[in-house]
Amino acid sequence: MEGFGGMRIRNERVCLNPVIPAAWESYSFIIRYRNNPFRVEVNRTKVIVVNLSQADIPLAVYGEQVTLKSGEERRFEK
């Protein structure tokens, strides 16, 4: 998901800077970080990340750093 999903790992943190192709309304994907899955949903106005694992996941979306707790859903406005 390094392409338009914009995923990189920096300093033990999953960094996301997703973009959306002009012809698309939305897309979603599941990532496993250290065997811990989380779902990313991207649309024109926001990104929603849901931690599907039992572990906390260090995350940054558009530079906003958070630690996503187990089962937590977080929205990031574009």
The first five atom37 places (N, CA, C, CB, O) and aatype in JSON, in Angstrom:
{
  "aatype": [12, 6, 7, 13, 7, 7, 12, 1, 9, 1, 2, 6, 1, 19, 4, 10, 2, 14, 19, 9, 14, 0, 0, 17, 6, 15, 18, 15, 13, 9, 9, 1, 18, 1, 2, 2, 14, 13, 1, 19, 6, 19, 2, 1, 16, 11, 19, 9, 19, 19, 2, 10, 15, 5, 0, 3, 9, 14, 10, 0, 19, 18, 7, 6, 5, 19, 16, 10, 11, 15, 7, 6, 6, 1, 1, 13, 6, 11],
  "atom_mask": [
    [1, 1, 1, 1, 1],
    [1, 1, 1, 1, 1],
    [1, 1, 1, 0, 1],
    [1, 1, 1, 1, 1],
    [1, 1, 1, 0, 1],
    [1, 1, 1, 0, 1],
    [1, 1, 1, 1, 1],
    [1, 1, 1, 1, 1],
    [1, 1, 1, 1, 1],
    [1, 1, 1, 1, 1],
    [1, 1, 1, 1, 1],
    [1, 1, 1, 1, 1],
    [1, 1, 1, 1, 1],
    [1, 1, 1, 1, 1],
    [1, 1, 1, 1, 1],
    [1, 1, 1, 1, 1],
    [1, 1, 1, 1, 1],
    [1, 1, 1, 1, 1],
    [1, 1, 1, 1, 1],
    [1, 1, 1, 1, 1],
    [1, 1, 1, 1, 1],
    [1, 1, 1, 1, 1],
    [1, 1, 1, 1, 1],
    [1, 1, 1, 1, 1],
    [1, 1, 1, 1, 1],
    [1, 1, 1, 1, 1],
    [1, 1, 1, 1, 1],
    [1, 1, 1, 1, 1],
    [1, 1, 1, 1, 1],
    [1, 1, 1, 1, 1],
    [1, 1, 1, 1, 1],
    [1, 1, 1, 1, 1],
    [1, 1, 1, 1, 1],
    [1, 1, 1, 1, 1],
    [1, 1, 1, 1, 1],
    [1, 1, 1, 1, 1],
    [1, 1, 1, 1, 1],
    [1, 1, 1, 1, 1],
    [1, 1, 1, 1, 1],
    [1, 1, 1, 1, 1],
    [1, 1, 1, 1, 1],
    [1, 1, 1, 1, 1],
    [1, 1, 1, 1, 1],
    [1, 1, 1, 1, 1],
    [1, 1, 1, 1, 1],
    [1, 1, 1, 1, 1],
    [1, 1, 1, 1, 1],
    [1, 1, 1, 1, 1],
    [1, 1, 1, 1, 1],
    [1, 1, 1, 1, 1],
    [1, 1, 1, 1, 1],
    [1, 1, 1, 1, 1],
    [1, 1, 1, 1, 1],
    [1, 1, 1, 1, 1],
    [1, 1, 1, 1, 1],
    [1, 1, 1, 1, 1],
    [1, 1, 1, 1, 1],
    [1, 1, 1, 1, 1],
    [1, 1, 1, 1, 1],
    [1, 1, 1, 1, 1],
    [1, 1, 1, 1, 1],
    [1, 1, 1, 1, 1],
    [1, 1, 1, 0, 1],
    [1, 1, 1, 1, 1],
    [1, 1, 1, 1, 1],
    [1, 1, 1, 1, 1],
    [1, 1, 1, 1, 1],
    [1, 1, 1, 1, 1],
    [1, 1, 1, 1, 1],
    [1, 1, 1, 1, 1],
    [1, 1, 1, 0, 1],
    [1, 1, 1, 1, 1],
    [1, 1, 1, 1, 1],
    [1, 1, 1, 1, 1],
    [1, 1, 1, 1, 1],
    [1, 1, 1, 1, 1],
    [1, 1, 1, 1, 1],
    [1, 1, 1, 1, 1]
  ],
  "atom_positions": [
    [[0.82, -1.2, 0.0], [0.0, 0.0, 0.0], [0.86, 1.26, 0.0], [-0.93, 0.0, 1.21], [0.45, 2.3, 0.5]],
    [[2.04, 1.15, -0.55], [2.91, 2.31, -0.6], [2.46, 3.32, -1.64], [4.32, 1.89, -0.89], [2.82, 4.5, -1.54]],
    [[1.68, 2.92, -2.64], [1.24, 3.82, -3.71], [0.28, 4.87, -3.2], [0.0, 0.0, 0.0], [0.64, 5.68, -2.36]],
    [[-0.95, 4.86, -3.71], [-1.91, 5.9, -3.29], [-2.4, 5.69, -1.87], [-3.08, 5.93, -4.24], [-3.05, 6.57, -1.32]],
    [[-2.12, 4.52, -1.26], [-2.4, 4.33, 0.16], [-1.45, 5.12, 1.04], [0.0, 0.0, 0.0], [-1.76, 5.42, 2.19]],
    [[-0.29, 5.48, 0.48], [0.65, 6.37, 1.15], [1.23, 5.83, 2.44], [0.0, 0.0, 0.0], [1.48, 6.61, 3.36]],
    [[1.47, 4.52, 2.54], [1.94, 3.94, 3.79], [3.46, 3.86, 3.83], [1.35, 2.56, 3.99], [4.11, 3.44, 2.87]],
    [[4.02, 4.26, 4.97], [5.44, 4.13, 5.26], [5.56, 3.77, 6.74], [6.24, 5.44, 4.91], [4.66, 4.06, 7.53]],
    [[6.66, 3.15, 7.11], [6.97, 2.91, 8.52], [8.11, 3.84, 8.88], [7.34, 1.38, 8.81], [9.17, 3.81, 8.25]],
    [[7.91, 4.67, 9.9], [8.94, 5.6, 10.35], [9.0, 5.56, 11.87], [8.67, 7.04, 9.84], [8.0, 5.77, 12.55]],
    [[10.19, 5.3, 12.39], [10.4, 5.29, 13.84], [9.37, 4.42, 14.56], [10.34, 6.71, 14.39], [8.77, 4.85, 15.55]],
    [[9.18, 3.2, 14.05], [8.27, 2.23, 14.67], [6.8, 2.68, 14.64], [8.68, 1.98, 16.11], [6.01, 2.23, 15.46]],
    [[6.44, 3.55, 13.72], [5.08, 4.07, 13.6], [4.6, 3.9, 12.15], [5.01, 5.57, 14.04], [5.35, 4.17, 11.21]],
    [[3.35, 3.46, 11.99], [2.75, 3.37, 10.66], [2.3, 4.77, 10.26], [1.54, 2.35, 10.63], [1.48, 5.38, 10.94]],
    [[2.83, 5.27, 9.16], [2.49, 6.61, 8.68], [1.67, 6.48, 7.4], [3.77, 7.46, 8.43], [2.09, 5.83, 6.44]],
    [[0.5, 7.09, 7.4], [-0.41, 7.04, 6.26], [-0.65, 8.45, 5.73], [-1.74, 6.38, 6.64], [-0.95, 9.37, 6.49]],
    [[-0.52, 8.6, 4.43], [-0.83, 9.85, 3.73], [-1.58, 9.48, 2.46], [0.47, 10.68, 3.42], [-1.08, 9.73, 1.36]],
    [[-2.77, 8.9, 2.6], [-3.47, 8.4, 1.42], [-4.03, 9.51, 0.53], [-4.58, 7.48, 1.84], [-4.4, 10.58, 1.0]],
    [[-4.07, 9.2, -0.75], [-4.73, 10.06, -1.74], [-5.79, 9.21, -2.42], [-3.7, 10.65, -2.78], [-5.76, 7.99, -2.35]],
    [[-6.72, 9.87, -3.07], [-7.79, 9.14, -3.75], [-7.78, 9.5, -5.24], [-9.18, 9.47, -3.1], [-7.8, 10.68, -5.59]],
    [[-7.74, 8.5, -6.09], [-7.77, 8.78, -7.53], [-9.03, 9.57, -7.91], [-7.71, 7.46, -8.33], [-10.09, 9.39, -7.31]],
    [[-8.91, 10.43, -8.9], [-10.0, 11.33, -9.3], [-11.28, 10.59, -9.64], [-9.57, 12.17, -10.48], [-12.37, 11.11, -9.38]],
    [[-11.18, 9.42, -10.22], [-12.38, 8.69, -10.67], [-13.04, 7.88, -9.56], [-12.01, 7.76, -11.8], [-14.11, 7.31, -9.77]],
    [[-12.43, 7.81, -8.39], [-12.95, 6.99, -7.3], [-13.68, 7.85, -6.27], [-11.82, 6.21, -6.62], [-13.33, 9.01, -6.07]],
    [[-14.68, 7.27, -5.64], [-15.38, 7.92, -4.52], [-14.75, 7.54, -3.19], [-16.88, 7.56, -4.53], [-14.68, 8.36, -2.27]],
    [[-14.3, 6.28, -3.09], [-13.7, 5.79, -1.84], [-12.99, 4.48, -2.12], [-14.79, 5.6, -0.73], [-13.14, 3.88, -3.19]],
    [[-12.2, 4.05, -1.15], [-11.59, 2.72, -1.18], [-11.21, 2.34, 0.24], [-10.34, 2.68, -2.12], [-11.15, 3.19, 1.13]],
    [[-10.97, 1.06, 0.46], [-10.54, 0.59, 1.78], [-9.56, -0.56, 1.59], [-11.75, 0.15, 2.65], [-9.53, -1.21, 0.54]],
    [[-8.78, -0.79, 2.62], [-7.82, -1.89, 2.6], [-7.49, -2.27, 4.04], [-6.54, -1.51, 1.81], [-7.71, -1.49, 4.97]],
    [[-6.96, -3.47, 4.21], [-6.52, -3.95, 5.52], [-5.01, -4.1, 5.48], [-7.22, -5.3, 5.9], [-4.45, -4.65, 4.53]],
    [[-4.37, -3.62, 6.53], [-2.92, -3.72, 6.68], [-2.62, -4.54, 7.93], [-2.25, -2.3, 6.77], [-3.36, -4.48, 8.91]],
    [[-1.56, -5.3, 7.88], [-1.05, -5.99, 9.07], [0.28, -5.34, 9.44], [-0.89, -7.54, 8.82], [1.22, -5.35, 8.65]],
    [[0.35, -4.79, 10.64], [1.6, -4.23, 11.16], [2.01, -5.1, 12.33], [1.44, -2.72, 11.58], [1.32, -5.15, 13.35]],
    [[3.14, -5.77, 12.19], [3.62, -6.7, 13.22], [2.54, -7.72, 13.58], [4.06, -5.93, 14.48], [2.32, -8.03, 14.75]],
    [[1.89, -8.22, 12.54], [0.84, -9.24, 12.66], [-0.43, -8.73, 13.33], [1.37, -10.43, 13.43], [-1.25, -9.53, 13.8]],
    [[-0.61, -7.42, 13.39], [-1.8, -6.8, 13.97], [-2.57, -6.08, 12.86], [-1.43, -5.81, 15.12], [-2.09, -5.08, 12.32]],
    [[-3.76, -6.59, 12.5], [-4.49, -5.99, 11.38], [-5.26, -4.73, 11.78], [-5.45, -7.01, 10.81], [-5.77, -4.6, 12.89]],
    [[-5.33, -3.8, 10.82], [-6.21, -2.65, 10.95], [-6.74, -2.28, 9.58], [-5.48, -1.46, 11.61], [-6.09, -2.5, 8.56]],
    [[-7.93, -1.71, 9.56], [-8.61, -1.34, 8.32], [-8.52, 0.17, 8.1], [-10.1, -1.79, 8.35], [-8.65, 0.96, 9.04]],
    [[-8.28, 0.55, 6.86], [-8.21, 1.95, 6.47], [-9.28, 2.2, 5.42], [-6.78, 2.33, 5.93], [-9.33, 1.5, 4.41]],
    [[-10.12, 3.2, 5.65], [-11.15, 3.6, 4.69], [-10.87, 5.04, 4.29], [-12.6, 3.45, 5.31], [-10.7, 5.91, 5.14]],
    [[-10.81, 5.28, 2.99], [-10.47, 6.61, 2.47], [-11.6, 7.1, 1.58], [-9.12, 6.57, 1.68], [-12.06, 6.38, 0.69]],
    [[-12.04, 8.33, 1.82], [-12.97, 8.97, 0.88], [-12.5, 10.4, 0.65], [-14.44, 8.94, 1.42], [-11.4, 10.76, 1.07]],
    [[-13.29, 11.2, 0.0], [-12.84, 12.54, -0.38], [-12.67, 13.49, 0.8], [-13.82, 13.13, -1.35], [-11.93, 14.47, 0.69]],
    [[-13.33, 13.23, 1.93], [-13.28, 14.18, 3.05], [-12.57, 13.66, 4.28], [-14.66, 14.56, 3.42], [-12.17, 14.46, 5.14]],
    [[-12.41, 12.34, 4.4], [-11.81, 11.82, 5.63], [-11.18, 10.45, 5.41], [-12.87, 11.72, 6.73], [-11.39, 9.78, 4.4]],
    [[-10.39, 10.07, 6.41], [-9.8, 8.74, 6.49], [-10.25, 8.15, 7.81], [-8.21, 8.78, 6.38], [-10.15, 8.8, 8.85]],
    [[-10.74, 6.93, 7.78], [-11.17, 6.23, 9.0], [-10.25, 5.02, 9.17], [-12.69, 5.8, 8.92], [-10.06, 4.24, 8.24]],
    [[-9.69, 4.88, 10.37], [-8.82, 3.75, 10.67], [-9.44, 2.99, 11.83], [-7.36, 4.22, 11.0], [-9.8, 3.58, 12.84]],
    [[-9.55, 1.66, 11.69], [-10.12, 0.81, 12.73], [-9.09, -0.25, 13.1], [-11.46, 0.15, 12.25], [-8.62, -0.99, 12.24]],
    [[-8.75, -0.31, 14.38], [-7.81, -1.32, 14.87], [-8.57, -2.62, 15.08], [-7.12, -0.85, 16.2], [-9.44, -2.7, 15.94]],
    [[-8.25, -3.63, 14.3], [-8.91, -4.93, 14.37], [-8.18, -5.92, 15.27], [-9.05, -5.52, 12.98], [-8.6, -7.06, 15.41]],
    [[-7.09, -5.48, 15.87], [-6.24, -6.39, 16.66], [-6.44, -6.19, 18.16], [-4.77, -6.19, 16.29], [-7.21, -5.33, 18.6]],
    [[-5.72, -6.99, 18.92], [-5.75, -6.88, 20.38], [-4.65, -5.95, 20.91], [-5.6, -8.26, 21.01], [-4.63, -5.62, 22.09]],
    [[-3.74, -5.53, 20.02], [-2.6, -4.7, 20.42], [-2.83, -3.25, 20.01], [-1.29, -5.23, 19.8], [-3.59, -2.96, 19.08]],
    [[-2.17, -2.33, 20.71], [-2.18, -0.93, 20.32], [-1.29, -0.76, 19.08], [-1.68, -0.01, 21.49], [-0.3, -1.47, 18.93]],
    [[-1.65, 0.17, 18.2], [-0.89, 0.4, 16.98], [-0.48, 1.87, 16.92], [-1.72, 0.01, 15.72], [-1.33, 2.75, 16.9]],
    [[0.85, 2.14, 16.91], [1.31, 3.52, 16.74], [1.09, 3.96, 15.3], [2.81, 3.66, 17.14], [1.49, 3.26, 14.37]],
    [[0.46, 5.1, 15.13], [-0.03, 5.5, 13.81], [0.13, 7.01, 13.64], [-1.51, 5.09, 13.63], [0.08, 7.77, 14.61]],
    [[0.32, 7.43, 12.4], [0.25, 8.85, 12.05], [-0.51, 8.94, 10.74], [1.7, 9.49, 11.93], [-0.18, 8.26, 9.77]],
    [[-1.53, 9.79, 10.7], [-2.3, 10.02, 9.48], [-2.21, 11.51, 9.17], [-3.81, 9.55, 9.63], [-2.59, 12.35, 9.98]],
    [[-1.69, 11.82, 7.99], [-1.45, 13.21, 7.6], [-0.65, 13.95, 8.67], [-2.78, 13.93, 7.33], [-0.88, 15.14, 8.91]],
    [[0.28, 13.25, 9.31], [1.16, 13.86, 10.3], [0.61, 13.88, 11.72], [0.0, 0.0, 0.0], [1.36, 14.18, 12.65]],
    [[-0.67, 13.58, 11.91], [-1.26, 13.56, 13.25], [-0.95, 12.21, 13.91], [-2.8, 13.8, 13.19], [-1.43, 11.18, 13.46]],
    [[-0.14, 12.23, 14.98], [0.3, 11.01, 15.63], [-0.66, 10.59, 16.73], [1.7, 11.19, 16.19], [-1.04, 11.4, 17.58]],
    [[-1.03, 9.31, 16.7], [-1.91, 8.74, 17.72], [-1.46, 7.31, 17.99], [-3.41, 8.78, 17.27], [-0.69, 6.73, 17.22]],
    [[-1.94, 6.75, 19.08], [-1.81, 5.32, 19.33], [-3.22, 4.77, 19.32], [-1.06, 5.01, 20.69], [-4.03, 5.08, 20.2]],
    [[-3.51, 3.94, 18.34], [-4.85, 3.37, 18.17], [-4.99, 2.17, 19.1], [-5.11, 2.97, 16.69], [-4.29, 1.17, 18.93]],
    [[-5.88, 2.26, 20.06], [-6.11, 1.18, 21.02], [-6.85, 0.02, 20.36], [-6.9, 1.7, 22.23], [-7.46, 0.19, 19.3]],
    [[-6.79, -1.13, 20.98], [-7.47, -2.31, 20.47], [-8.95, -2.02, 20.25], [-7.3, -3.5, 21.44], [-9.63, -1.56, 21.17]],
    [[-9.46, -2.28, 19.05], [-10.87, -2.08, 18.74], [-11.26, -0.64, 18.46], [0.0, 0.0, 0.0], [-12.41, -0.38, 18.09]],
    [[-10.35, 0.3, 18.63], [-10.68, 1.72, 18.46], [-10.83, 2.1, 16.98], [-9.59, 2.59, 19.1], [-10.15, 1.57, 16.11]],
    [[-11.75, 3.02, 16.73], [-11.93, 3.63, 15.41], [-11.62, 5.11, 15.52], [-13.39, 3.4, 14.86], [-12.07, 5.78, 16.45]],
    [[-10.84, 5.62, 14.58], [-10.47, 7.04, 14.62], [-10.68, 7.65, 13.23], [-8.99, 7.22, 15.08], [-10.37, 7.03, 12.22]],
    [[-11.22, 8.87, 13.21], [-11.45, 9.59, 11.95], [-10.45, 10.74, 11.85], [-12.92, 10.13, 11.87], [-10.16, 11.43, 12.82]],
    [[-9.94, 10.92, 10.65], [-9.0, 12.0, 10.36], [-9.56, 12.78, 9.17], [-7.57, 11.44, 10.05], [-9.78, 12.23, 8.1]],
    [[-9.79, 14.07, 9.38], [-10.31, 14.92, 8.3], [-9.16, 15.3, 7.39], [-11.01, 16.19, 8.87], [-8.03, 15.5, 7.83]],
    [[-9.47, 15.41, 6.11], [-8.45, 15.82, 5.13], [-8.28, 17.31, 5.15], [-8.81, 15.35, 3.72], [-7.47, 17.85, 4.4]]
  ]
}
